[in-house]
Every structure is written in C-alpha cells, then in structure tokens.
Amino acid sequence: MNHASTQLAELETPIPSTKINEIAEIYKSSTLLLNVCISIKVYHNNVN
C-alpha cells in the first residue's frame, strides 16, 4: 500500500461536497486567470 492509499484509508469521513465545490471554484478561477495572462502575453507579442 503506497503513501497516498494509506492516507486515503485514514480518512474517517468523506470530503463534504461544499469543500469539493470550493476547490473546483479555486481551480476554475486560477485556470481562467492563467488563460487571461497567456492571452495578454500572446497579444502583446503579436503587437510588438
């Protein structure tokens, strides 16, 4: 049994859906921000 499996087995309660939604929102926000930054960089490179 690897370390990750051991940690998962030690979880007594499942992760609440609110926590999963919170993580999903953070992921979506950071992905959106990254895409905006990449778009600005590409635009800036094309203009110059």
Secondary structure, DSSP 4 states (H G I P E B T S, - for coil): --HHHHHHHH--SPPPHHHHHHHHHHHHHHHHHHHHHHHHHHHHHHH-
